[in-house]
Protein backbone atom coordinates (compact mmCIF):
# COMPACT_ATOMS: atom_id res chain seq x y z
CA UNK A 1 0.00 0.00 0.00
CA UNK A 2 2.76 2.43 0.93
CA UNK A 3 4.57 1.90 -2.36
CA UNK A 4 1.36 2.54 -4.30
CA UNK A 5 0.75 5.76 -2.40
CA UNK A 6 4.33 6.89 -3.03
CA UNK A 7 3.93 6.27 -6.76
CA UNK A 8 0.69 8.24 -6.85
CA UNK A 9 2.38 11.09 -4.95
CA UNK A 10 5.26 11.09 -7.45
CA UNK A 11 2.83 11.30 -10.35
CA UNK A 12 0.79 14.05 -8.68
CA UNK A 13 3.97 16.00 -7.91
CA UNK A 14 5.31 15.65 -11.46
CA UNK A 15 2.02 16.80 -12.97
CA UNK A 16 1.10 19.25 -10.19
CA UNK A 17 -2.21 17.40 -10.12
CA UNK A 18 -4.26 18.87 -7.28
CA UNK A 19 -7.10 16.36 -7.64
CA UNK A 20 -4.73 13.42 -7.32
CA UNK A 21 -2.80 14.83 -4.36
CA UNK A 22 -6.09 15.65 -2.61
CA UNK A 23 -7.20 12.05 -3.13
CA UNK A 24 -3.98 10.84 -1.47
CA UNK A 25 -4.51 13.29 1.40
CA UNK A 26 -8.00 11.89 1.97
CA UNK A 27 -6.62 8.34 2.07
CA UNK A 28 -3.87 9.28 4.53
CA UNK A 29 -6.42 11.03 6.75
CA UNK A 30 -8.64 7.92 6.68
CA UNK A 31 -5.74 5.65 7.56
CA UNK A 32 -4.69 7.89 10.44
CA UNK A 33 -8.18 8.11 11.93
CA UNK A 34 -9.43 4.54 11.44
CA UNK A 35 -9.20 2.56 14.65
CA UNK A 36 -8.70 -0.89 13.11
CA UNK A 37 -6.40 0.23 10.32
CA UNK A 38 -3.13 -1.73 10.11
CA UNK A 39 -0.41 0.21 12.01
CA UNK A 40 1.94 0.29 9.02
CA UNK A 41 -0.81 2.02 7.01
CA UNK A 42 -1.53 4.47 9.83
CA UNK A 43 2.13 5.48 9.89
CA UNK A 44 2.48 6.29 6.19
CA UNK A 45 1.69 9.99 6.71
CA UNK A 46 4.24 10.32 9.51
CA UNK A 47 6.88 8.64 7.36
CA UNK A 48 6.19 11.00 4.47
CA UNK A 49 6.29 14.00 6.81
CA UNK A 50 9.86 13.11 7.67
CA UNK A 51 10.89 12.78 4.03
CA UNK A 52 9.51 15.90 2.36
CA UNK A 53 10.76 19.40 3.15
CA UNK A 54 8.15 21.55 4.91
CA UNK A 55 8.16 24.03 2.03
CA UNK A 56 7.56 21.42 -0.69
CA UNK A 57 4.44 21.20 -2.82
CA UNK A 58 3.76 17.66 -1.60
CA UNK A 59 4.18 18.55 2.10
CA UNK A 60 1.86 21.53 1.83
CA UNK A 61 -0.84 19.82 -0.24
CA UNK A 62 -0.88 16.63 1.80
CA UNK A 63 -0.84 18.78 4.95
CA UNK A 64 1.90 16.54 6.31
CA UNK A 65 2.37 18.90 9.25
CA UNK A 66 -0.68 17.10 10.69
CA UNK A 67 1.37 13.91 10.87
CA UNK A 68 4.39 15.35 12.68
CA UNK A 69 4.63 14.19 16.27
CA UNK A 70 5.51 16.90 18.75
CA UNK A 71 7.38 15.36 21.65
CA UNK A 72 7.28 16.64 25.18
CA UNK A 73 9.40 19.76 25.31
CA UNK A 74 8.15 20.98 21.94
CA UNK A 75 10.59 19.12 19.69
CA UNK A 76 9.46 17.39 16.51
Gaussian input, Z-matrix of N, CA and C with variables (Angstrom, degrees):
# hf/3-21g

backbone

0 1
 N
 C     1     B1
 C     2     B2     1     A1
 N     3     B3     2     A2     1     D1
 C     4     B4     3     A3     2     D2
 C     5     B5     4     A4     3     D3
 N     6     B6     5     A5     4     D4
 C     7     B7     6     A6     5     D5
 C     8     B8     7     A7     6     D6
 N     9     B9     8     A8     7     D7
 C    10    B10     9     A9     8     D8
 C    11    B11    10    A10     9     D9
 N    12    B12    11    A11    10    D10
 C    13    B13    12    A12    11    D11
 C    14    B14    13    A13    12    D12
 N    15    B15    14    A14    13    D13
 C    16    B16    15    A15    14    D14
 C    17    B17    16    A16    15    D15
 N    18    B18    17    A17    16    D16
 C    19    B19    18    A18    17    D17
 C    20    B20    19    A19    18    D18
 N    21    B21    20    A20    19    D19
 C    22    B22    21    A21    20    D20
 C    23    B23    22    A22    21    D21
 N    24    B24    23    A23    22    D22
 C    25    B25    24    A24    23    D23
 C    26    B26    25    A25    24    D24
 N    27    B27    26    A26    25    D25
 C    28    B28    27    A27    26    D26
 C    29    B29    28    A28    27    D27
 N    30    B30    29    A29    28    D28
 C    31    B31    30    A30    29    D29
 C    32    B32    31    A31    30    D30
 N    33    B33    32    A32    31    D31
 C    34    B34    33    A33    32    D32
 C    35    B35    34    A34    33    D33
 N    36    B36    35    A35    34    D34
 C    37    B37    36    A36    35    D35
 C    38    B38    37    A37    36    D36
 N    39    B39    38    A38    37    D37
 C    40    B40    39    A39    38    D38
 C    41    B41    40    A40    39    D39
 N    42    B42    41    A41    40    D40
 C    43    B43    42    A42    41    D41
 C    44    B44    43    A43    42    D42
 N    45    B45    44    A44    43    D43
 C    46    B46    45    A45    44    D44
 C    47    B47    46    A46    45    D45
 N    48    B48    47    A47    46    D46
 C    49    B49    48    A48    47    D47
 C    50    B50    49    A49    48    D48
 N    51    B51    50    A50    49    D49
 C    52    B52    51    A51    50    D50
 C    53    B53    52    A52    51    D51
 N    54    B54    53    A53    52    D52
 C    55    B55    54    A54    53    D53
 C    56    B56    55    A55    54    D54
 N    57    B57    56    A56    55    D55
 C    58    B58    57    A57    56    D56
 C    59    B59    58    A58    57    D57
 N    60    B60    59    A59    58    D58
 C    61    B61    60    A60    59    D59
 C    62    B62    61    A61    60    D60
 N    63    B63    62    A62    61    D61
 C    64    B64    63    A63    62    D62
 C    65    B65    64    A64    63    D63
 N    66    B66    65    A65    64    D64
 C    67    B67    66    A66    65    D65
 C    68    B68    67    A67    66    D66
 N    69    B69    68    A68    67    D67
 C    70    B70    69    A69    68    D68
 C    71    B71    70    A70    69    D69
 N    72    B72    71    A71    70    D70
 C    73    B73    72    A72    71    D71
 C    74    B74    73    A73    72    D72
 N    75    B75    74    A74    73    D73
 C    76    B76    75    A75    74    D74
 C    77    B77    76    A76    75    D75
 N    78    B78    77    A77    76    D76
 C    79    B79    78    A78    77    D77
 C    80    B80    79    A79    78    D78
 N    81    B81    80    A80    79    D79
 C    82    B82    81    A81    80    D80
 C    83    B83    82    A82    81    D81
 N    84    B84    83    A83    82    D82
 C    85    B85    84    A84    83    D83
 C    86    B86    85    A85    84    D84
 N    87    B87    86    A86    85    D85
 C    88    B88    87    A87    86    D86
 C    89    B89    88    A88    87    D87
 N    90    B90    89    A89    88    D88
 C    91    B91    90    A90    89    D89
 C    92    B92    91    A91    90    D90
 N    93    B93    92    A92    91    D91
 C    94    B94    93    A93    92    D92
 C    95    B95    94    A94    93    D93
 N    96    B96    95    A95    94    D94
 C    97    B97    96    A96    95    D95
 C    98    B98    97    A97    96    D96
 N    99    B99    98    A98    97    D97
 C   100   B100    99    A99    98    D98
 C   101   B101   100   A100    99    D99
 N   102   B102   101   A101   100   D100
 C   103   B103   102   A102   101   D101
 C   104   B104   103   A103   102   D102
 N   105   B105   104   A104   103   D103
 C   106   B106   105   A105   104   D104
 C   107   B107   106   A106   105   D105
 N   108   B108   107   A107   106   D106
 C   109   B109   108   A108   107   D107
 C   110   B110   109   A109   108   D108
 N   111   B111   110   A110   109   D109
 C   112   B112   111   A111   110   D110
 C   113   B113   112   A112   111   D111
 N   114   B114   113   A113   112   D112
 C   115   B115   114   A114   113   D113
 C   116   B116   115   A115   114   D114
 N   117   B117   116   A116   115   D115
 C   118   B118   117   A117   116   D116
 C   119   B119   118   A118   117   D117
 N   120   B120   119   A119   118   D118
 C   121   B121   120   A120   119   D119
 C   122   B122   121   A121   120   D120
 N   123   B123   122   A122   121   D121
 C   124   B124   123   A123   122   D122
 C   125   B125   124   A124   123   D123
 N   126   B126   125   A125   124   D124
 C   127   B127   126   A126   125   D125
 C   128   B128   127   A127   126   D126
 N   129   B129   128   A128   127   D127
 C   130   B130   129   A129   128   D128
 C   131   B131   130   A130   129   D129
 N   132   B132   131   A131   130   D130
 C   133   B133   132   A132   131   D131
 C   134   B134   133   A133   132   D132
 N   135   B135   134   A134   133   D133
 C   136   B136   135   A135   134   D134
 C   137   B137   136   A136   135   D135
 N   138   B138   137   A137   136   D136
 C   139   B139   138   A138   137   D137
 C   140   B140   139   A139   138   D138
 N   141   B141   140   A140   139   D139
 C   142   B142   141   A141   140   D140
 C   143   B143   142   A142   141   D141
 N   144   B144   143   A143   142   D142
 C   145   B145   144   A144   143   D143
 C   146   B146   145   A145   144   D144
 N   147   B147   146   A146   145   D145
 C   148   B148   147   A147   146   D146
 C   149   B149   148   A148   147   D147
 N   150   B150   149   A149   148   D148
 C   151   B151   150   A150   149   D149
 C   152   B152   151   A151   150   D150
 N   153   B153   152   A152   151   D151
 C   154   B154   153   A153   152   D152
 C   155   B155   154   A154   153   D153
 N   156   B156   155   A155   154   D154
 C   157   B157   156   A156   155   D155
 C   158   B158   157   A157   156   D156
 N   159   B159   158   A158   157   D157
 C   160   B160   159   A159   158   D158
 C   161   B161   160   A160   159   D159
 N   162   B162   161   A161   160   D160
 C   163   B163   162   A162   161   D161
 C   164   B164   163   A163   162   D162
 N   165   B165   164   A164   163   D163
 C   166   B166   165   A165   164   D164
 C   167   B167   166   A166   165   D165
 N   168   B168   167   A167   166   D166
 C   169   B169   168   A168   167   D167
 C   170   B170   169   A169   168   D168
 N   171   B171   170   A170   169   D169
 C   172   B172   171   A171   170   D170
 C   173   B173   172   A172   171   D171
 N   174   B174   173   A173   172   D172
 C   175   B175   174   A174   173   D173
 C   176   B176   175   A175   174   D174
 N   177   B177   176   A176   175   D175
 C   178   B178   177   A177   176   D176
 C   179   B179   178   A178   177   D177
 N   180   B180   179   A179   178   D178
 C   181   B181   180   A180   179   D179
 C   182   B182   181   A181   180   D180
 N   183   B183   182   A182   181   D181
 C   184   B184   183   A183   182   D182
 C   185   B185   184   A184   183   D183
 N   186   B186   185   A185   184   D184
 C   187   B187   186   A186   185   D185
 C   188   B188   187   A187   186   D186
 N   189   B189   188   A188   187   D187
 C   190   B190   189   A189   188   D188
 C   191   B191   190   A190   189   D189
 N   192   B192   191   A191   190   D190
 C   193   B193   192   A192   191   D191
 C   194   B194   193   A193   192   D192
 N   195   B195   194   A194   193   D193
 C   196   B196   195   A195   194   D194
 C   197   B197   196   A196   195   D195
 N   198   B198   197   A197   196   D196
 C   199   B199   198   A198   197   D197
 C   200   B200   199   A199   198   D198
 N   201   B201   200   A200   199   D199
 C   202   B202   201   A201   200   D200
 C   203   B203   202   A202   201   D201
 N   204   B204   203   A203   202   D202
 C   205   B205   204   A204   203   D203
 C   206   B206   205   A205   204   D204
 N   207   B207   206   A206   205   D205
 C   208   B208   207   A207   206   D206
 C   209   B209   208   A208   207   D207
 N   210   B210   209   A209   208   D208
 C   211   B211   210   A210   209   D209
 C   212   B212   211   A211   210   D210
 N   213   B213   212   A212   211   D211
 C   214   B214   213   A213   212   D212
 C   215   B215   214   A214   213   D213
 N   216   B216   215   A215   214   D214
 C   217   B217   216   A216   215   D215
 C   218   B218   217   A217   216   D216
 N   219   B219   218   A218   217   D217
 C   220   B220   219   A219   218   D218
 C   221   B221   220   A220   219   D219
 N   222   B222   221   A221   220   D220
 C   223   B223   222   A222   221   D221
 C   224   B224   223   A223   222   D222
 N   225   B225   224   A224   223   D223
 C   226   B226   225   A225   224   D224
 C   227   B227   226   A226   225   D225

   B1=1.4479
   B2=1.5319
   B3=1.3292
   B4=1.4632
   B5=1.5292
   B6=1.3124
   B7=1.4647
   B8=1.5247
   B9=1.3127
   B10=1.4663
   B11=1.5212
   B12=1.3144
   B13=1.4659
   B14=1.5211
   B15=1.3178
   B16=1.4680
   B17=1.5343
   B18=1.3115
   B19=1.4684
   B20=1.5252
   B21=1.3156
   B22=1.4660
   B23=1.5251
   B24=1.3234
   B25=1.4689
   B26=1.5259
   B27=1.3243
   B28=1.4663
   B29=1.5275
   B30=1.3213
   B31=1.4627
   B32=1.5274
   B33=1.3226
   B34=1.4630
   B35=1.5224
   B36=1.3207
   B37=1.4635
   B38=1.5253
   B39=1.3148
   B40=1.4672
   B41=1.5229
   B42=1.3254
   B43=1.4652
   B44=1.5260
   B45=1.3343
   B46=1.4681
   B47=1.5306
   B48=1.3265
   B49=1.4564
   B50=1.5307
   B51=1.3315
   B52=1.4605
   B53=1.5253
   B54=1.3247
   B55=1.4670
   B56=1.5213
   B57=1.3052
   B58=1.4588
   B59=1.5271
   B60=1.3100
   B61=1.4686
   B62=1.5276
   B63=1.3354
   B64=1.4633
   B65=1.5340
   B66=1.3182
   B67=1.4555
   B68=1.5343
   B69=1.3293
   B70=1.4719
   B71=1.5190
   B72=1.3231
   B73=1.4667
   B74=1.5250
   B75=1.3219
   B76=1.4652
   B77=1.5274
   B78=1.3198
   B79=1.4697
   B80=1.5293
   B81=1.3233
   B82=1.4682
   B83=1.5258
   B84=1.3246
   B85=1.4649
   B86=1.5286
   B87=1.3271
   B88=1.4738
   B89=1.5209
   B90=1.3208
   B91=1.4641
   B92=1.5257
   B93=1.3194
   B94=1.4622
   B95=1.5271
   B96=1.3184
   B97=1.4636
   B98=1.5306
   B99=1.3139
   B100=1.4674
   B101=1.5222
   B102=1.3073
   B103=1.4549
   B104=1.5288
   B105=1.3101
   B106=1.4651
   B107=1.5278
   B108=1.3000
   B109=1.4649
   B110=1.5371
   B111=1.3204
   B112=1.4687
   B113=1.5387
   B114=1.3234
   B115=1.4680
   B116=1.5303
   B117=1.3328
   B118=1.4636
   B119=1.5299
   B120=1.3195
   B121=1.4621
   B122=1.5242
   B123=1.3352
   B124=1.4621
   B125=1.5215
   B126=1.3078
   B127=1.4574
   B128=1.5174
   B129=1.3179
   B130=1.4666
   B131=1.5258
   B132=1.3188
   B133=1.4688
   B134=1.5171
   B135=1.3265
   B136=1.4642
   B137=1.5233
   B138=1.3206
   B139=1.4628
   B140=1.5123
   B141=1.3247
   B142=1.4670
   B143=1.5262
   B144=1.3262
   B145=1.4663
   B146=1.5231
   B147=1.3194
   B148=1.4524
   B149=1.5188
   B150=1.3168
   B151=1.4657
   B152=1.5236
   B153=1.3199
   B154=1.4652
   B155=1.5208
   B156=1.3267
   B157=1.4654
   B158=1.5324
   B159=1.3178
   B160=1.4642
   B161=1.5226
   B162=1.3177
   B163=1.4657
   B164=1.5292
   B165=1.3203
   B166=1.4691
   B167=1.5317
   B168=1.3167
   B169=1.4617
   B170=1.5286
   B171=1.3178
   B172=1.4650
   B173=1.5249
   B174=1.3211
   B175=1.4672
   B176=1.5221
   B177=1.3213
   B178=1.4625
   B179=1.5214
   B180=1.3278
   B181=1.4606
   B182=1.5215
   B183=1.3130
   B184=1.4654
   B185=1.5253
   B186=1.3257
   B187=1.4671
   B188=1.5310
   B189=1.3272
   B190=1.4631
   B191=1.5218
   B192=1.3184
   B193=1.4679
   B194=1.5293
   B195=1.3170
   B196=1.4634
   B197=1.5273
   B198=1.3155
   B199=1.4588
   B200=1.5273
   B201=1.3188
   B202=1.4606
   B203=1.5197
   B204=1.3205
   B205=1.4581
   B206=1.5143
   B207=1.3207
   B208=1.4604
   B209=1.5259
   B210=1.3147
   B211=1.4631
   B212=1.5212
   B213=1.3043
   B214=1.4501
   B215=1.5225
   B216=1.2909
   B217=1.4537
   B218=1.5170
   B219=1.3404
   B220=1.4523
   B221=1.5084
   B222=1.3227
   B223=1.4632
   B224=1.5169
   B225=1.3438
   B226=1.4654
   B227=1.5100
   A1=110.40
   A2=115.79
   A3=119.01
   A4=111.58
   A5=116.50
   A6=119.94
   A7=110.96
   A8=116.88
   A9=121.20
   A10=110.53
   A11=116.60
   A12=120.82
   A13=110.48
   A14=117.08
   A15=120.22
   A16=111.41
   A17=116.77
   A18=120.05
   A19=111.31
   A20=116.55
   A21=120.15
   A22=110.01
   A23=117.08
   A24=120.96
   A25=109.91
   A26=117.01
   A27=120.42
   A28=111.29
   A29=115.53
   A30=119.73
   A31=110.65
   A32=117.02
   A33=120.73
   A34=110.75
   A35=116.75
   A36=121.48
   A37=110.77
   A38=117.22
   A39=121.27
   A40=111.82
   A41=115.86
   A42=120.98
   A43=113.08
   A44=116.50
   A45=122.15
   A46=109.51
   A47=113.84
   A48=122.55
   A49=109.29
   A50=115.82
   A51=120.83
   A52=112.79
   A53=117.50
   A54=119.99
   A55=110.93
   A56=116.96
   A57=121.55
   A58=111.37
   A59=117.74
   A60=120.19
   A61=110.27
   A62=117.27
   A63=121.32
   A64=110.00
   A65=116.19
   A66=121.07
   A67=109.97
   A68=116.38
   A69=120.51
   A70=109.89
   A71=117.46
   A72=120.98
   A73=110.73
   A74=116.34
   A75=120.35
   A76=111.39
   A77=116.78
   A78=120.63
   A79=110.46
   A80=117.07
   A81=120.34
   A82=110.99
   A83=116.50
   A84=120.38
   A85=111.04
   A86=116.84
   A87=120.95
   A88=110.92
   A89=116.44
   A90=120.20
   A91=110.79
   A92=116.53
   A93=121.00
   A94=112.28
   A95=117.06
   A96=119.56
   A97=114.39
   A98=117.91
   A99=121.03
   A100=109.88
   A101=116.19
   A102=122.29
   A103=112.92
   A104=118.06
   A105=121.04
   A106=113.48
   A107=116.58
   A108=121.19
   A109=108.74
   A110=118.42
   A111=119.53
   A112=110.71
   A113=117.85
   A114=121.31
   A115=113.96
   A116=117.17
   A117=118.01
   A118=110.84
   A119=118.27
   A120=120.78
   A121=109.77
   A122=116.56
   A123=120.04
   A124=111.36
   A125=117.58
   A126=121.80
   A127=115.43
   A128=118.38
   A129=120.41
   A130=110.87
   A131=117.48
   A132=120.83
   A133=112.23
   A134=116.91
   A135=120.54
   A136=110.92
   A137=116.53
   A138=120.16
   A139=111.97
   A140=116.34
   A141=120.63
   A142=111.04
   A143=116.55
   A144=120.41
   A145=111.34
   A146=116.60
   A147=120.49
   A148=113.96
   A149=116.98
   A150=121.17
   A151=114.22
   A152=116.88
   A153=119.81
   A154=110.51
   A155=117.49
   A156=120.35
   A157=110.03
   A158=116.16
   A159=121.29
   A160=113.20
   A161=117.38
   A162=119.41
   A163=112.64
   A164=117.34
   A165=119.99
   A166=111.12
   A167=114.79
   A168=121.87
   A169=110.52
   A170=116.69
   A171=121.12
   A172=110.40
   A173=117.58
   A174=121.98
   A175=110.57
   A176=115.89
   A177=120.49
   A178=111.84
   A179=117.86
   A180=120.34
   A181=113.72
   A182=117.14
   A183=119.61
   A184=111.08
   A185=115.93
   A186=122.12
   A187=110.12
   A188=114.48
   A189=120.18
   A190=112.99
   A191=117.23
   A192=119.83
   A193=110.39
   A194=118.31
   A195=121.44
   A196=112.46
   A197=116.99
   A198=121.28
   A199=112.74
   A200=116.89
   A201=121.32
   A202=108.48
   A203=115.64
   A204=120.04
   A205=109.31
   A206=115.81
   A207=121.23
   A208=106.81
   A209=114.84
   A210=119.92
   A211=109.87
   A212=114.93
   A213=120.74
   A214=108.60
   A215=117.05
   A216=121.07
   A217=111.60
   A218=117.23
   A219=121.54
   A220=116.21
   A221=118.65
   A222=120.54
   A223=110.14
   A224=115.07
   A225=119.87
   A226=110.25
   D1=-45.28
   D2=-178.54
   D3=-60.40
   D4=-42.59
   D5=-179.90
   D6=-62.53
   D7=-40.97
   D8=178.19
   D9=-61.77
   D10=-44.75
   D11=179.14
   D12=-62.73
   D13=-42.04
   D14=178.84
   D15=-62.25
   D16=-39.58
   D17=178.62
   D18=-66.37
   D19=-39.70
   D20=177.52
   D21=-65.33
   D22=-40.59
   D23=178.11
   D24=-62.06
   D25=-44.44
   D26=178.56
   D27=-57.82
   D28=-45.78
   D29=179.58
   D30=-63.65
   D31=-45.93
   D32=179.65
   D33=-60.91
   D34=-41.58
   D35=179.43
   D36=-65.06
   D37=-45.77
   D38=179.81
   D39=-60.21
   D40=-39.89
   D41=-175.95
   D42=-94.05
   D43=-6.81
   D44=-172.37
   D45=51.99
   D46=48.59
   D47=-175.51
   D48=-91.09
   D49=101.16
   D50=-176.86
   D51=-67.20
   D52=-35.00
   D53=178.60
   D54=-64.56
   D55=-42.64
   D56=-178.73
   D57=-68.91
   D58=-42.72
   D59=-179.20
   D60=-68.37
   D61=-33.13
   D62=177.43
   D63=-67.45
   D64=-37.49
   D65=177.62
   D66=-62.36
   D67=-43.14
   D68=177.78
   D69=-63.95
   D70=-42.33
   D71=178.59
   D72=-58.00
   D73=-44.30
   D74=179.28
   D75=-61.44
   D76=-40.20
   D77=178.02
   D78=-64.76
   D79=-46.59
   D80=179.97
   D81=-61.08
   D82=-40.40
   D83=177.74
   D84=-63.18
   D85=-41.70
   D86=177.48
   D87=-62.27
   D88=-47.25
   D89=179.25
   D90=-57.90
   D91=-44.57
   D92=-175.89
   D93=-67.70
   D94=-29.44
   D95=-174.34
   D96=-102.07
   D97=-5.17
   D98=-178.49
   D99=-86.89
   D100=122.64
   D101=-173.98
   D102=-60.82
   D103=-44.94
   D104=-176.14
   D105=-97.09
   D106=22.05
   D107=177.54
   D108=-74.41
   D109=140.52
   D110=177.29
   D111=-55.96
   D112=136.46
   D113=-176.65
   D114=-56.06
   D115=-35.85
   D116=-179.65
   D117=-68.83
   D118=-25.54
   D119=175.65
   D120=-78.28
   D121=-38.42
   D122=179.25
   D123=-62.49
   D124=-30.52
   D125=-175.95
   D126=-87.48
   D127=-0.14
   D128=-177.69
   D129=-60.64
   D130=-45.24
   D131=-179.30
   D132=-60.37
   D133=-42.84
   D134=179.07
   D135=-64.37
   D136=-39.26
   D137=177.63
   D138=-63.58
   D139=-42.15
   D140=178.65
   D141=-66.84
   D142=-36.57
   D143=-179.93
   D144=-61.01
   D145=-31.44
   D146=178.66
   D147=-81.21
   D148=-11.94
   D149=-176.04
   D150=-100.64
   D151=-30.68
   D152=-176.86
   D153=-99.10
   D154=138.24
   D155=176.10
   D156=-62.80
   D157=146.16
   D158=-176.86
   D159=-61.16
   D160=-21.80
   D161=-179.39
   D162=-98.33
   D163=11.88
   D164=-178.32
   D165=-83.50
   D166=157.15
   D167=178.83
   D168=-59.93
   D169=-42.78
   D170=-179.33
   D171=-64.50
   D172=-48.39
   D173=-178.51
   D174=-57.66
   D175=-46.99
   D176=-177.87
   D177=-66.79
   D178=-44.60
   D179=-175.38
   D180=-77.40
   D181=-26.13
   D182=173.82
   D183=-87.08
   D184=-5.56
   D185=-177.19
   D186=51.99
   D187=49.59
   D188=-176.27
   D189=-65.90
   D190=-16.02
   D191=175.89
   D192=-60.74
   D193=-21.37
   D194=176.79
   D195=-73.54
   D196=-12.62
   D197=-177.99
   D198=-105.26
   D199=0.71
   D200=-179.48
   D201=-82.99
   D202=125.95
   D203=177.71
   D204=-83.26
   D205=129.74
   D206=175.07
   D207=-100.42
   D208=115.38
   D209=-178.93
   D210=-79.52
   D211=164.63
   D212=176.15
   D213=-57.04
   D214=133.49
   D215=-176.16
   D216=100.03
   D217=-3.85
   D218=174.57
   D219=86.34
   D220=7.10
   D221=-179.93
   D222=-89.73
   D223=146.61
   D224=177.53
   D225=-80.14

